[in-house]
């Protein structure tokens, strides 16, 4: 199976949720990783906006929204599926 990540960030951990960058900034800080070295994987425009605002690179997956809608959020990378 998939190993359990050592760090979790939930809505209780952040003052502001997506589309603000707080979830990703706090996750990077808790992980001890610079945000510019992080890759955010998202499938929704608000999540893409959150990742971009944090300073991370964003990989968008077109599984929940149309490709056109996801592209409008301007992710760094775009794939149809994982």
PDB file of N, CA, C and O in Angstrom:
ATOM      1  N   UNK A   1       0.813  -1.187   0.000  1.00  0.00           N
ATOM      2  CA  UNK A   1       0.000   0.000   0.000  1.00  0.00           C
ATOM      3  C   UNK A   1       0.858   1.253   0.000  1.00  0.00           C
ATOM      4  O   UNK A   1       2.087   1.201  -0.038  1.00  0.00           O
ATOM      5  N   UNK A   2       0.185   2.340   0.043  1.00  0.00           N
ATOM      6  CA  UNK A   2       0.834   3.651   0.064  1.00  0.00           C
ATOM      7  C   UNK A   2       1.249   3.968   1.498  1.00  0.00           C
ATOM      8  O   UNK A   2       0.431   3.855   2.411  1.00  0.00           O
ATOM      9  N   UNK A   3       2.505   4.362   1.712  1.00  0.00           N
ATOM     10  CA  UNK A   3       2.941   4.693   3.075  1.00  0.00           C
ATOM     11  C   UNK A   3       2.230   5.948   3.590  1.00  0.00           C
ATOM     12  O   UNK A   3       1.898   6.849   2.820  1.00  0.00           O
ATOM     13  N   UNK A   4       2.006   5.988   4.888  1.00  0.00           N
ATOM     14  CA  UNK A   4       1.363   7.141   5.515  1.00  0.00           C
ATOM     15  C   UNK A   4       2.371   8.281   5.571  1.00  0.00           C
ATOM     16  O   UNK A   4       3.484   8.097   6.064  1.00  0.00           O
ATOM     17  N   UNK A   5       1.994   9.464   5.069  1.00  0.00           N
ATOM     18  CA  UNK A   5       2.922  10.597   5.115  1.00  0.00           C
ATOM     19  C   UNK A   5       3.228  11.000   6.554  1.00  0.00           C
ATOM     20  O   UNK A   5       2.363  10.893   7.423  1.00  0.00           O
ATOM     21  N   UNK A   6       4.446  11.461   6.813  1.00  0.00           N
ATOM     22  CA  UNK A   6       4.809  11.864   8.175  1.00  0.00           C
ATOM     23  C   UNK A   6       4.195  13.205   8.591  1.00  0.00           C
ATOM     24  O   UNK A   6       4.165  13.527   9.778  1.00  0.00           O
ATOM     25  N   UNK A   7       3.705  13.986   7.623  1.00  0.00           N
ATOM     26  CA  UNK A   7       3.142  15.307   7.910  1.00  0.00           C
ATOM     27  C   UNK A   7       1.759  15.417   7.288  1.00  0.00           C
ATOM     28  O   UNK A   7       1.556  15.066   6.125  1.00  0.00           O
ATOM     29  N   UNK A   8       0.810  15.910   8.080  1.00  0.00           N
ATOM     30  CA  UNK A   8      -0.541  16.188   7.589  1.00  0.00           C
ATOM     31  C   UNK A   8      -0.858  17.649   7.854  1.00  0.00           C
ATOM     32  O   UNK A   8      -0.449  18.202   8.875  1.00  0.00           O
ATOM     33  N   UNK A   9      -1.580  18.273   6.944  1.00  0.00           N
ATOM     34  CA  UNK A   9      -2.102  19.621   7.155  1.00  0.00           C
ATOM     35  C   UNK A   9      -3.596  19.545   6.891  1.00  0.00           C
ATOM     36  O   UNK A   9      -4.031  19.166   5.803  1.00  0.00           O
ATOM     37  N   UNK A  10      -4.375  19.911   7.902  1.00  0.00           N
ATOM     38  CA  UNK A  10      -5.828  19.901   7.767  1.00  0.00           C
ATOM     39  C   UNK A  10      -6.357  21.322   7.914  1.00  0.00           C
ATOM     40  O   UNK A  10      -5.600  22.248   8.207  1.00  0.00           O
ATOM     41  N   UNK A  11      -7.650  21.487   7.711  1.00  0.00           N
ATOM     42  CA  UNK A  11      -8.285  22.806   7.853  1.00  0.00           C
ATOM     43  C   UNK A  11      -8.066  23.382   9.247  1.00  0.00           C
ATOM     44  O   UNK A  11      -8.031  24.602   9.412  1.00  0.00           O
ATOM     45  N   UNK A  12      -7.919  22.526  10.245  1.00  0.00           N
ATOM     46  CA  UNK A  12      -7.682  22.994  11.618  1.00  0.00           C
ATOM     47  C   UNK A  12      -6.293  23.612  11.801  1.00  0.00           C
ATOM     48  O   UNK A  12      -6.059  24.341  12.765  1.00  0.00           O
ATOM     49  N   UNK A  13      -5.379  23.324  10.883  1.00  0.00           N
ATOM     50  CA  UNK A  13      -3.997  23.798  10.995  1.00  0.00           C
ATOM     51  C   UNK A  13      -3.744  25.149  10.328  1.00  0.00           C
ATOM     52  O   UNK A  13      -2.685  25.746  10.522  1.00  0.00           O
ATOM     53  N   UNK A  14      -4.702  25.629   9.548  1.00  0.00           N
ATOM     54  CA  UNK A  14      -4.457  26.837   8.755  1.00  0.00           C
ATOM     55  C   UNK A  14      -5.451  27.942   9.086  1.00  0.00           C
ATOM     56  O   UNK A  14      -6.631  27.674   9.309  1.00  0.00           O
ATOM     57  N   UNK A  15      -4.969  29.198   9.119  1.00  0.00           N
ATOM     58  CA  UNK A  15      -5.894  30.306   9.376  1.00  0.00           C
ATOM     59  C   UNK A  15      -6.822  30.562   8.194  1.00  0.00           C
ATOM     60  O   UNK A  15      -7.965  30.983   8.371  1.00  0.00           O
ATOM     61  N   UNK A  16      -6.319  30.302   6.983  1.00  0.00           N
ATOM     62  CA  UNK A  16      -7.113  30.503   5.766  1.00  0.00           C
ATOM     63  C   UNK A  16      -6.880  29.315   4.852  1.00  0.00           C
ATOM     64  O   UNK A  16      -5.748  28.871   4.663  1.00  0.00           O
ATOM     65  N   UNK A  17      -7.954  28.814   4.294  1.00  0.00           N
ATOM     66  CA  UNK A  17      -7.839  27.692   3.368  1.00  0.00           C
ATOM     67  C   UNK A  17      -7.647  28.159   1.933  1.00  0.00           C
ATOM     68  O   UNK A  17      -7.450  29.344   1.664  1.00  0.00           O
ATOM     69  N   UNK A  18      -7.710  27.209   1.032  1.00  0.00           N
ATOM     70  CA  UNK A  18      -7.590  27.499  -0.397  1.00  0.00           C
ATOM     71  C   UNK A  18      -8.704  28.465  -0.803  1.00  0.00           C
ATOM     72  O   UNK A  18      -9.830  28.311  -0.332  1.00  0.00           O
ATOM     73  N   UNK A  19      -8.438  29.436  -1.641  1.00  0.00           N
ATOM     74  CA  UNK A  19      -7.318  29.620  -2.555  1.00  0.00           C
ATOM     75  C   UNK A  19      -6.115  30.361  -1.966  1.00  0.00           C
ATOM     76  O   UNK A  19      -5.179  30.692  -2.694  1.00  0.00           O
ATOM     77  N   UNK A  20      -6.131  30.624  -0.653  1.00  0.00           N
ATOM     78  CA  UNK A  20      -4.964  31.251  -0.029  1.00  0.00           C
ATOM     79  C   UNK A  20      -3.815  30.241   0.024  1.00  0.00           C
ATOM     80  O   UNK A  20      -4.064  29.036  -0.007  1.00  0.00           O
ATOM     81  N   UNK A  21      -2.579  30.698   0.102  1.00  0.00           N
ATOM     82  CA  UNK A  21      -1.428  29.794   0.071  1.00  0.00           C
ATOM     83  C   UNK A  21      -1.134  29.086   1.388  1.00  0.00           C
ATOM     84  O   UNK A  21      -0.270  28.211   1.438  1.00  0.00           O
ATOM     85  N   UNK A  22      -1.836  29.451   2.449  1.00  0.00           N
ATOM     86  CA  UNK A  22      -1.524  28.956   3.792  1.00  0.00           C
ATOM     87  C   UNK A  22      -1.357  27.434   3.895  1.00  0.00           C
ATOM     88  O   UNK A  22      -0.390  26.984   4.510  1.00  0.00           O
ATOM     89  N   UNK A  23      -2.259  26.618   3.319  1.00  0.00           N
ATOM     90  CA  UNK A  23      -2.091  25.164   3.482  1.00  0.00           C
ATOM     91  C   UNK A  23      -0.742  24.654   2.971  1.00  0.00           C
ATOM     92  O   UNK A  23      -0.111  23.810   3.607  1.00  0.00           O
ATOM     93  N   UNK A  24      -0.308  25.166   1.834  1.00  0.00           N
ATOM     94  CA  UNK A  24       0.953  24.697   1.266  1.00  0.00           C
ATOM     95  C   UNK A  24       2.158  25.285   1.981  1.00  0.00           C
ATOM     96  O   UNK A  24       3.171  24.607   2.153  1.00  0.00           O
ATOM     97  N   UNK A  25       2.057  26.533   2.396  1.00  0.00           N
ATOM     98  CA  UNK A  25       3.166  27.141   3.139  1.00  0.00           C
ATOM     99  C   UNK A  25       3.386  26.434   4.474  1.00  0.00           C
ATOM    100  O   UNK A  25       4.526  26.189   4.868  1.00  0.00           O
ATOM    101  N   UNK A  26       2.310  26.110   5.162  1.00  0.00           N
ATOM    102  CA  UNK A  26       2.417  25.413   6.449  1.00  0.00           C
ATOM    103  C   UNK A  26       2.912  23.984   6.244  1.00  0.00           C
ATOM    104  O   UNK A  26       3.719  23.484   7.028  1.00  0.00           O
ATOM    105  N   UNK A  27       2.432  23.334   5.198  1.00  0.00           N
ATOM    106  CA  UNK A  27       2.896  21.979   4.897  1.00  0.00           C
ATOM    107  C   UNK A  27       4.383  21.933   4.609  1.00  0.00           C
ATOM    108  O   UNK A  27       5.086  21.042   5.087  1.00  0.00           O
ATOM    109  N   UNK A  28       4.862  22.884   3.834  1.00  0.00           N
ATOM    110  CA  UNK A  28       6.294  22.941   3.528  1.00  0.00           C
ATOM    111  C   UNK A  28       7.100  23.209   4.793  1.00  0.00           C
ATOM    112  O   UNK A  28       8.135  22.584   5.026  1.00  0.00           O
ATOM    113  N   UNK A  29       6.613  24.149   5.612  1.00  0.00           N
ATOM    114  CA  UNK A  29       7.312  24.469   6.862  1.00  0.00           C
ATOM    115  C   UNK A  29       7.371  23.254   7.784  1.00  0.00           C
ATOM    116  O   UNK A  29       8.427  22.942   8.334  1.00  0.00           O
ATOM    117  N   UNK A  30       6.240  22.566   7.955  1.00  0.00           N
ATOM    118  CA  UNK A  30       6.212  21.372   8.814  1.00  0.00           C
ATOM    119  C   UNK A  30       7.128  20.270   8.294  1.00  0.00           C
ATOM    120  O   UNK A  30       7.668  19.481   9.069  1.00  0.00           O
ATOM    121  N   UNK A  31       7.297  20.224   6.974  1.00  0.00           N
ATOM    122  CA  UNK A  31       8.130  19.195   6.353  1.00  0.00           C
ATOM    123  C   UNK A  31       9.603  19.569   6.328  1.00  0.00           C
ATOM    124  O   UNK A  31      10.461  18.733   6.045  1.00  0.00           O
ATOM    125  N   UNK A  32       9.892  20.840   6.629  1.00  0.00           N
ATOM    126  CA  UNK A  32      11.274  21.293   6.583  1.00  0.00           C
ATOM    127  C   UNK A  32      11.794  21.459   5.168  1.00  0.00           C
ATOM    128  O   UNK A  32      12.991  21.316   4.917  1.00  0.00           O
ATOM    129  N   UNK A  33      10.889  21.761   4.240  1.00  0.00           N
ATOM    130  CA  UNK A  33      11.252  21.901   2.831  1.00  0.00           C
ATOM    131  C   UNK A  33      10.922  23.319   2.378  1.00  0.00           C
ATOM    132  O   UNK A  33       9.870  23.851   2.729  1.00  0.00           O
ATOM    133  N   UNK A  34      11.803  23.928   1.610  1.00  0.00           N
ATOM    134  CA  UNK A  34      11.518  25.245   1.051  1.00  0.00           C
ATOM    135  C   UNK A  34      10.382  25.108   0.045  1.00  0.00           C
ATOM    136  O   UNK A  34      10.362  24.171  -0.753  1.00  0.00           O
ATOM    137  N   UNK A  35       9.440  26.043   0.084  1.00  0.00           N
ATOM    138  CA  UNK A  35       8.269  25.957  -0.788  1.00  0.00           C
ATOM    139  C   UNK A  35       8.664  25.926  -2.265  1.00  0.00           C
ATOM    140  O   UNK A  35       7.991  25.283  -3.070  1.00  0.00           O
ATOM    141  N   UNK A  36       9.737  26.606  -2.623  1.00  0.00           N
ATOM    142  CA  UNK A  36      10.146  26.609  -4.029  1.00  0.00           C
ATOM    143  C   UNK A  36      10.676  25.250  -4.482  1.00  0.00           C
ATOM    144  O   UNK A  36      10.880  25.039  -5.678  1.00  0.00           O
ATOM    145  N   UNK A  37      10.900  24.333  -3.555  1.00  0.00           N
ATOM    146  CA  UNK A  37      11.316  22.970  -3.884  1.00  0.00           C
ATOM    147  C   UNK A  37      10.157  21.982  -3.847  1.00  0.00           C
ATOM    148  O   UNK A  37      10.366  20.773  -3.940  1.00  0.00           O
ATOM    149  N   UNK A  38       8.937  22.492  -3.710  1.00  0.00           N
ATOM    150  CA  UNK A  38       7.747  21.638  -3.605  1.00  0.00           C
ATOM    151  C   UNK A  38       6.989  21.577  -4.926  1.00  0.00           C
ATOM    152  O   UNK A  38       7.000  22.523  -5.713  1.00  0.00           O
ATOM    153  N   UNK A  39       6.336  20.453  -5.147  1.00  0.00           N
ATOM    154  CA  UNK A  39       5.426  20.278  -6.275  1.00  0.00           C
ATOM    155  C   UNK A  39       4.045  20.001  -5.707  1.00  0.00           C
ATOM    156  O   UNK A  39       3.842  19.018  -4.994  1.00  0.00           O
ATOM    157  N   UNK A  40       3.105  20.867  -6.025  1.00  0.00           N
ATOM    158  CA  UNK A  40       1.715  20.710  -5.608  1.00  0.00           C
ATOM    159  C   UNK A  40       0.990  19.959  -6.717  1.00  0.00           C
ATOM    160  O   UNK A  40       1.129  20.301  -7.891  1.00  0.00           O
ATOM    161  N   UNK A  41       0.220  18.944  -6.355  1.00  0.00           N
ATOM    162  CA  UNK A  41      -0.610  18.217  -7.312  1.00  0.00           C
ATOM    163  C   UNK A  41      -2.051  18.553  -6.983  1.00  0.00           C
ATOM    164  O   UNK A  41      -2.520  18.269  -5.881  1.00  0.00           O
ATOM    165  N   UNK A  42      -2.756  19.155  -7.926  1.00  0.00           N
ATOM    166  CA  UNK A  42      -4.120  19.628  -7.704  1.00  0.00           C
ATOM    167  C   UNK A  42      -5.013  19.279  -8.881  1.00  0.00           C
ATOM    168  O   UNK A  42      -4.549  19.074 -10.002  1.00  0.00           O
ATOM    169  N   UNK A  43      -6.320  19.216  -8.593  1.00  0.00           N
ATOM    170  CA  UNK A  43      -7.280  18.954  -9.659  1.00  0.00           C
ATOM    171  C   UNK A  43      -8.377  20.012  -9.746  1.00  0.00           C
ATOM    172  O   UNK A  43      -9.315  19.864 -10.530  1.00  0.00           O
ATOM    173  N   UNK A  44      -8.271  21.080  -8.951  1.00  0.00           N
ATOM    174  CA  UNK A  44      -9.302  22.116  -8.929  1.00  0.00           C
ATOM    175  C   UNK A  44      -8.667  23.501  -9.055  1.00  0.00           C
ATOM    176  O   UNK A  44      -7.570  23.731  -8.544  1.00  0.00           O
ATOM    177  N   UNK A  45      -9.349  24.416  -9.729  1.00  0.00           N
ATOM    178  CA  UNK A  45      -8.805  25.766  -9.900  1.00  0.00           C
ATOM    179  C   UNK A  45      -8.441  26.470  -8.592  1.00  0.00           C
ATOM    180  O   UNK A  45      -7.425  27.163  -8.543  1.00  0.00           O
ATOM    181  N   UNK A  46      -9.238  26.314  -7.536  1.00  0.00           N
ATOM    182  CA  UNK A  46      -8.891  26.976  -6.270  1.00  0.00           C
ATOM    183  C   UNK A  46      -7.623  26.384  -5.668  1.00  0.00           C
ATOM    184  O   UNK A  46      -6.821  27.112  -5.083  1.00  0.00           O
ATOM    185  N   UNK A  47      -7.433  25.094  -5.799  1.00  0.00           N
ATOM    186  CA  UNK A  47      -6.213  24.458  -5.313  1.00  0.00           C
ATOM    187  C   UNK A  47      -4.999  24.867  -6.121  1.00  0.00           C
ATOM    188  O   UNK A  47      -3.913  25.056  -5.573  1.00  0.00           O
ATOM    189  N   UNK A  48      -5.184  25.005  -7.428  1.00  0.00           N
ATOM    190  CA  UNK A  48      -4.100  25.466  -8.294  1.00  0.00           C
ATOM    191  C   UNK A  48      -3.701  26.884  -7.892  1.00  0.00           C
ATOM    192  O   UNK A  48      -2.515  27.195  -7.789  1.00  0.00           O
ATOM    193  N   UNK A  49      -4.692  27.737  -7.667  1.00  0.00           N
ATOM    194  CA  UNK A  49      -4.421  29.116  -7.237  1.00  0.00           C
ATOM    195  C   UNK A  49      -3.673  29.134  -5.910  1.00  0.00           C
ATOM    196  O   UNK A  49      -2.755  29.933  -5.724  1.00  0.00           O
ATOM    197  N   UNK A  50      -4.058  28.267  -4.996  1.00  0.00           N
ATOM    198  CA  UNK A  50      -3.405  28.167  -3.693  1.00  0.00           C
ATOM    199  C   UNK A  50      -1.941  27.768  -3.850  1.00  0.00           C
ATOM    200  O   UNK A  50      -1.053  28.380  -3.256  1.00  0.00           O
ATOM    201  N   UNK A  51      -1.703  26.749  -4.647  1.00  0.00           N
ATOM    202  CA  UNK A  51      -0.339  26.295  -4.880  1.00  0.00           C
ATOM    203  C   UNK A  51       0.516  27.350  -5.551  1.00  0.00           C
ATOM    204  O   UNK A  51       1.659  27.572  -5.149  1.00  0.00           O
ATOM    205  N   UNK A  52      -0.025  28.006  -6.572  1.00  0.00           N
ATOM    206  CA  UNK A  52       0.713  29.056  -7.271  1.00  0.00           C
ATOM    207  C   UNK A  52       1.041  30.210  -6.327  1.00  0.00           C
ATOM    208  O   UNK A  52       2.158  30.727  -6.339  1.00  0.00           O
ATOM    209  N   UNK A  53       0.065  30.613  -5.508  1.00  0.00           N
ATOM    210  CA  UNK A  53       0.271  31.724  -4.572  1.00  0.00           C
ATOM    211  C   UNK A  53       1.336  31.400  -3.528  1.00  0.00           C
ATOM    212  O   UNK A  53       1.980  32.301  -2.990  1.00  0.00           O
ATOM    213  N   UNK A  54       1.517  30.107  -3.243  1.00  0.00           N
ATOM    214  CA  UNK A  54       2.507  29.709  -2.235  1.00  0.00           C
ATOM    215  C   UNK A  54       3.941  29.812  -2.742  1.00  0.00           C
ATOM    216  O   UNK A  54       4.879  29.907  -1.951  1.00  0.00           O
ATOM    217  N   UNK A  55       4.109  29.794  -4.055  1.00  0.00           N
ATOM    218  CA  UNK A  55       5.446  29.810  -4.634  1.00  0.00           C
ATOM    219  C   UNK A  55       5.929  28.444  -5.077  1.00  0.00           C
ATOM    220  O   UNK A  55       7.047  28.312  -5.573  1.00  0.00           O
ATOM    221  N   UNK A  56       5.092  27.421  -4.903  1.00  0.00           N
ATOM    222  CA  UNK A  56       5.435  26.070  -5.350  1.00  0.00           C
ATOM    223  C   UNK A  56       5.139  25.934  -6.845  1.00  0.00           C
ATOM    224  O   UNK A  56       4.409  26.746  -7.414  1.00  0.00           O
ATOM    225  N   UNK A  57       5.697  24.924  -7.465  1.00  0.00           N
ATOM    226  CA  UNK A  57       5.293  24.550  -8.820  1.00  0.00           C
ATOM    227  C   UNK A  57       4.012  23.737  -8.684  1.00  0.00           C
ATOM    228  O   UNK A  57       3.827  23.029  -7.694  1.00  0.00           O
ATOM    229  N   UNK A  58       3.124  23.834  -9.679  1.00  0.00           N
ATOM    230  CA  UNK A  58       1.833  23.154  -9.598  1.00  0.00           C
ATOM    231  C   UNK A  58       1.630  22.248 -10.807  1.00  0.00           C
ATOM    232  O   UNK A  58       1.744  22.675 -11.956  1.00  0.00           O
ATOM    233  N   UNK A  59       1.326  20.988 -10.517  1.00  0.00           N
ATOM    234  CA  UNK A  59       0.932  20.005 -11.517  1.00  0.00           C
ATOM    235  C   UNK A  59      -0.573  19.855 -11.415  1.00  0.00           C
ATOM    236  O   UNK A  59      -1.084  19.435 -10.377  1.00  0.00           O
ATOM    237  N   UNK A  60      -1.286  20.191 -12.471  1.00  0.00           N
ATOM    238  CA  UNK A  60      -2.742  20.063 -12.478  1.00  0.00           C
ATOM    239  C   UNK A  60      -3.142  18.779 -13.190  1.00  0.00           C
ATOM    240  O   UNK A  60      -2.589  18.429 -14.233  1.00  0.00           O
ATOM    241  N   UNK A  61      -4.107  18.091 -12.610  1.00  0.00           N
ATOM    242  CA  UNK A  61      -4.633  16.852 -13.160  1.00  0.00           C
ATOM    243  C   UNK A  61      -6.087  17.107 -13.547  1.00  0.00           C
ATOM    244  O   UNK A  61      -6.879  17.567 -12.726  1.00  0.00           O
ATOM    245  N   UNK A  62      -6.431  16.811 -14.780  1.00  0.00           N
ATOM    246  CA  UNK A  62      -7.777  17.107 -15.293  1.00  0.00           C
ATOM    247  C   UNK A  62      -8.741  15.959 -15.017  1.00  0.00           C
ATOM    248  O   UNK A  62      -9.245  15.329 -15.946  1.00  0.00           O
ATOM    249  N   UNK A  63      -8.997  15.692 -13.750  1.00  0.00           N
ATOM    250  CA  UNK A  63      -9.927  14.614 -13.407  1.00  0.00           C
ATOM    251  C   UNK A  63     -11.236  15.123 -12.836  1.00  0.00           C
ATOM    252  O   UNK A  63     -12.241  14.414 -12.895  1.00  0.00           O
ATOM    253  N   UNK A  64     -11.260  16.332 -12.283  1.00  0.00           N
ATOM    254  CA  UNK A  64     -12.475  16.861 -11.658  1.00  0.00           C
ATOM    255  C   UNK A  64     -13.109  17.998 -12.444  1.00  0.00           C
ATOM    256  O   UNK A  64     -14.292  18.291 -12.274  1.00  0.00           O
ATOM    257  N   UNK A  65     -12.330  18.633 -13.296  1.00  0.00           N
ATOM    258  CA  UNK A  65     -12.808  19.780 -14.073  1.00  0.00           C
ATOM    259  C   UNK A  65     -12.335  19.625 -15.511  1.00  0.00           C
ATOM    260  O   UNK A  65     -11.435  18.836 -15.798  1.00  0.00           O
ATOM    261  N   UNK A  66     -12.955  20.389 -16.415  1.00  0.00           N
ATOM    262  CA  UNK A  66     -12.544  20.315 -17.816  1.00  0.00           C
ATOM    263  C   UNK A  66     -11.123  20.845 -17.976  1.00  0.00           C
ATOM    264  O   UNK A  66     -10.643  21.649 -17.176  1.00  0.00           O
ATOM    265  N   UNK A  67     -10.477  20.381 -19.011  1.00  0.00           N
ATOM    266  CA  UNK A  67      -9.109  20.816 -19.292  1.00  0.00           C
ATOM    267  C   UNK A  67      -9.058  22.337 -19.474  1.00  0.00           C
ATOM    268  O   UNK A  67      -8.128  22.992 -19.005  1.00  0.00           O
ATOM    269  N   UNK A  68     -10.055  22.886 -20.151  1.00  0.00           N
ATOM    270  CA  UNK A  68     -10.096  24.329 -20.392  1.00  0.00           C
ATOM    271  C   UNK A  68     -10.167  25.104 -19.077  1.00  0.00           C
ATOM    272  O   UNK A  68      -9.481  26.112 -18.909  1.00  0.00           O
ATOM    273  N   UNK A  69     -11.000  24.630 -18.144  1.00  0.00           N
ATOM    274  CA  UNK A  69     -11.148  25.318 -16.855  1.00  0.00           C
ATOM    275  C   UNK A  69      -9.855  25.226 -16.037  1.00  0.00           C
ATOM    276  O   UNK A  69      -9.444  26.198 -15.402  1.00  0.00           O
ATOM    277  N   UNK A  70      -9.233  24.079 -16.059  1.00  0.00           N
ATOM    278  CA  UNK A  70      -7.978  23.889 -15.329  1.00  0.00           C
ATOM    279  C   UNK A  70      -6.867  24.750 -15.937  1.00  0.00           C
ATOM    280  O   UNK A  70      -6.074  25.342 -15.205  1.00  0.00           O
ATOM    281  N   UNK A  71      -6.806  24.823 -17.264  1.00  0.00           N
ATOM    282  CA  UNK A  71      -5.785  25.632 -17.936  1.00  0.00           C
ATOM    283  C   UNK A  71      -5.906  27.108 -17.575  1.00  0.00           C
ATOM    284  O   UNK A  71      -4.895  27.804 -17.479  1.00  0.00           O
ATOM    285  N   UNK A  72      -7.126  27.593 -17.375  1.00  0.00           N
ATOM    286  CA  UNK A  72      -7.337  29.000 -17.016  1.00  0.00           C
ATOM    287  C   UNK A  72      -6.688  29.356 -15.678  1.00  0.00           C
ATOM    288  O   UNK A  72      -6.371  30.520 -15.434  1.00  0.00           O
ATOM    289  N   UNK A  73      -6.490  28.372 -14.822  1.00  0.00           N
ATOM    290  CA  UNK A  73      -5.844  28.605 -13.524  1.00  0.00           C
ATOM    291  C   UNK A  73      -4.322  28.713 -13.661  1.00  0.00           C
ATOM    292  O   UNK A  73      -3.631  29.027 -12.692  1.00  0.00           O
ATOM    293  N   UNK A  74      -3.809  28.455 -14.853  1.00  0.00           N
ATOM    294  CA  UNK A  74      -2.391  28.601 -15.193  1.00  0.00           C
ATOM    295  C   UNK A  74      -1.439  27.754 -14.351  1.00  0.00           C
ATOM    296  O   UNK A  74      -0.508  28.286 -13.747  1.00  0.00           O
ATOM    297  N   UNK A  75      -1.667  26.434 -14.306  1.00  0.00           N
ATOM    298  CA  UNK A  75      -0.707  25.570 -13.610  1.00  0.00           C
ATOM    299  C   UNK A  75       0.620  25.544 -14.377  1.00  0.00           C
ATOM    300  O   UNK A  75       0.678  25.903 -15.553  1.00  0.00           O
ATOM    301  N   UNK A  76       1.663  25.119 -13.701  1.00  0.00           N
ATOM    302  CA  UNK A  76       2.965  24.996 -14.359  1.00  0.00           C
ATOM    303  C   UNK A  76       3.007  23.793 -15.289  1.00  0.00           C
ATOM    304  O   UNK A  76       3.659  23.819 -16.333  1.00  0.00           O
ATOM    305  N   UNK A  77       2.303  22.745 -14.894  1.00  0.00           N
ATOM    306  CA  UNK A  77       2.254  21.510 -15.673  1.00  0.00           C
ATOM    307  C   UNK A  77       0.813  21.023 -15.699  1.00  0.00           C
ATOM    308  O   UNK A  77       0.048  21.289 -14.772  1.00  0.00           O
ATOM    309  N   UNK A  78       0.445  20.315 -16.751  1.00  0.00           N
ATOM    310  CA  UNK A  78      -0.931  19.850 -16.914  1.00  0.00           C
ATOM    311  C   UNK A  78      -0.928  18.443 -17.490  1.00  0.00           C
ATOM    312  O   UNK A  78      -0.280  18.182 -18.503  1.00  0.00           O
ATOM    313  N   UNK A  79      -1.656  17.536 -16.840  1.00  0.00           N
ATOM    314  CA  UNK A  79      -1.807  16.171 -17.341  1.00  0.00           C
ATOM    315  C   UNK A  79      -3.282  15.792 -17.296  1.00  0.00           C
ATOM    316  O   UNK A  79      -4.051  16.332 -16.501  1.00  0.00           O
ATOM    317  N   UNK A  80      -3.665  14.860 -18.157  1.00  0.00           N
ATOM    318  CA  UNK A  80      -5.055  14.416 -18.183  1.00  0.00           C
ATOM    319  C   UNK A  80      -5.393  13.506 -17.011  1.00  0.00           C
ATOM    320  O   UNK A  80      -6.515  13.530 -16.506  1.00  0.00           O
ATOM    321  N   UNK A  81      -4.427  12.704 -16.577  1.00  0.00           N
ATOM    322  CA  UNK A  81      -4.661  11.724 -15.517  1.00  0.00           C
ATOM    323  C   UNK A  81      -3.307  11.306 -14.944  1.00  0.00           C
ATOM    324  O   UNK A  81      -2.263  11.516 -15.562  1.00  0.00           O
ATOM    325  N   UNK A  82      -3.347  10.716 -13.760  1.00  0.00           N
ATOM    326  CA  UNK A  82      -2.098  10.207 -13.175  1.00  0.00           C
ATOM    327  C   UNK A  82      -1.971   8.726 -13.412  1.00  0.00           C
ATOM    328  O   UNK A  82      -0.987   8.116 -12.994  1.00  0.00           O
TER     329      UNK A  82
END
